[in-house]
Amino acid sequence: MHDPITLTTASASALIDTNEALPQDPRALIVLNPFAGQAAALRQNIEAARTVWQAHGWTVDIETTHQAGDGIRLAREAAWRGYDVVAAAGGDGTINEVINGLAGTRTALAALPVGTVNVWVRELGLPLEPRAAAEALLLARRRRIDLGRAGDRYFLLMAGIGFDAAVVNEVRSDEKRRLGALAYVVRAFDLALRYRGRRARIALDGRVIRGRVLLVVIGNSQLYGGVFKITPRACINDGLLDVCIIKGDSLAEAPLRLLSILRQRYNLDPRIEYHRARIIHITTRGALPVQVDGDQSGFTPMTFTVAPGALYALLPDTLPDDLLRAAPTYQRPCGIA
């Protein structure tokens, strides 16, 4: 049985190895979301990935989710049963459930892409096909990385407050299966015509920013929506969350904001602010929706925090150089060598 890790801030006085190989014959559980993405041969693709791992001495079991919350439960049970890896076979929503079951344990997250966008898989530079991703993960190493937390829910990628969360709320599951990522684009164009900025108070480690905001993105990683980077300076093991605040009254200004983001010229655009913080508290005049890792997760007011080193993950050698700090330090958790 794996002991939980202590979710505390980095400490230079107590170092642990954060770059470890898997055991010679690892045990893995694949948590399969049978409704993820648009894959017609979903089970066949996952069985192919399983065969790759079994051929290299892995013991691989498969459990299927049936309703919301199953991914959390299955991942948590797998950690207590001593699995070395839990592989989320689904989209980023499935991965989010799995990390909420694995946070604070020594069981490592892996991902097999069968979802709509597969942002985490793209972030890692893994192939977007399950068998090829499984082959790439054979050479991966266990690394401790940070998680964000929105209220009481962990997130791996990012949290969005405002416009993007409103879009997420309006996209139906049948639209996602039928249209894929295009479903979000269709809903975004429809909502853009009537969306208005909302007055907000944003406290970043106690420093207060006020203004009318269209969107706030709190990033633990860099890639947003699988397309571009709104928080391009984020590292997944630096003990900080990156915060991009996009101000404005209406989305008529959105093309100018998007251009600034694509060029990463935040300092030249007075309607965009970029910060780093450990604790972010957001209140708004009227509740704004919140999404984490692409799924709806409540409304403002809400507090967002970083959980340094909260998760072990399998990271391939394709990882972008700027996504990891060279030598993070975490406090040694009690009971873990």
Secondary structure, DSSP 8 states (H G I E B T S, - for coil): -----------TTS----EE---SS-EEEEEE-TTSSS-TTHHHHHHHHHHHHHHTT-EEEEEE--STTHHHHHHHHHHHTT-SEEEEEE-HHHHHHHHHHHTTSS-EEEEEE-SSS-HHHHHHT--SSHHHHHHHHTT-EEEEEEEEEETTEEESSEEEEEHHHHHHHH--HHHHHHHTTHHHHHHHHHHHTT-B-EEEEEEETTEEEEEEEEEEEEESSSEETTTEESSTT--TTSS-EEEEEEE-SBGGGHHHHHHHHHHT-GGG-TTEEEEEESEEEEEESS--EEEETTEEEEESSEEEEEEEEEEEEEE-TTS-GGGS-SS------TT--
